[in-house]
Amino acid sequence: MRLFRKALAFSTLAATLSAGLAFAEDHYVRHDEWKKGAQIRHEDWNRGDKVDYRHYHLQEPPRGYEWRRVDGNYVLAAAATGVIATAIVASTVH
């Protein structure tokens, strides 16, 4: 019984780690089109996570702007229009 529990724990751990690696590989997507003055698509903006700029040492957003993390990239854009003020694009594609 003890051996079975160890085997089950190991297989669960292996499955969890491999799922995490698959997620990490798909998580970073390079978006070269995200440049100052361009507009981020609504789909990209909406699936991005709003981030606390202080936690990530980003500049304070002007009024009406917010930082989002999308596909491993950081984008500062106007919340109402999606016009990009700054984009920190991931340098590594997995």
Summary of the structure (lengths in Angstrom):
residues: 94
radius of gyration: 18.5
end to end distance: 40.3
largest distance: 62.9
contacts: 225
relative contact order: 0.20
helix: 34%
strand: 22%
